[in-house]
Amino acid sequence: DLQQTIAMTLRCALKFAVLTAFAASLAEAADISPGGTGTFGTVIYASGNHALSSNGSVATMQTSGNVFGTVASDGNDGNTDGAFANGSVFHTGGATAGAEFWRVNLAGNEYAIGSVTIFNRTDCCQSRLAVFDLEVINTATGTTDVLPQSVNPPAMNNNNVNGIGASASFPLPNNSIATDLQVTQQAAFSLHAAEVQVFGDSSLELSGDALNLEIGSGGSDFVDVEGAATLDGDLNVDFLTGTNPNAHDVFDLLTAATIDASLLNTTVTGIGGDYVLQTVDGGNGQILQLVLTPEPASIALWGMIAGIFGCGFYFRRRRS
């Protein structure tokens, strides 16, 4: 009848609105801004586990109770042994949801992060690691992306084999830039794990995202890509006040094994002249450069001057 038709229509409209909002949130453009505003930095796209203590990464943990002789560096020592007695499991002592966390600083660098793999404790209590947040923190830009995780949460107690099991991997959104990665317990249990691995993206795909670079008299932002760079998004280059660049100055913006900038939308601010982008060999394979060019009026003026002096030279030659 009419009421059922109206109700069904409303339900469909609601579902469509929810799905549209969800899709929009997934498609929201990200900003890649090395160093943050006013500070020069380099964002690195490179493969490998960037959380390892052997690479200079430093782990810390927040706890309110007995840690049972463990230390935060047990979580990034390269040892995935999940047996607590073997000495490579970190363990917080509190049991307050949201208060216990483990965090690693990625050797002071800004890395593009592709995924996180966590190796759980294996001798017992695996289900304690079931409801937690992965926090992608960039101290350079002052941003934190919180990614809630709920993986097979325990039905009754904290000792059944559930949660993430022995290990699990978690993909991150494209162009997740981090200086730190944090695991925050959201269940009322202690937080423990044998190893947290933070794997980098080796290739850059803008995919509609924005790359924001600053250039100043004391340096400039840069992007270092191990693999390919597909620049199908926005490039915003800002010359800071007091930079005063000259025509024909060349600025290196990005290096990668290969660079495709055919779909790049570029905006340059802070200069009075024109510019061109060019790709040259070098760096990791190729380098994307910004080259400043004289304004058309300046070119015409210099052409006139050259013409005048050229005619003068001609007349003098004729008189001699």
Summary of the structure (lengths in Angstrom):
residues: 320
radius of gyration: 27.4
end to end distance: 107.2
largest distance: 107.4
contacts: 1015
relative contact order: 0.14
helix: 20%
strand: 40%
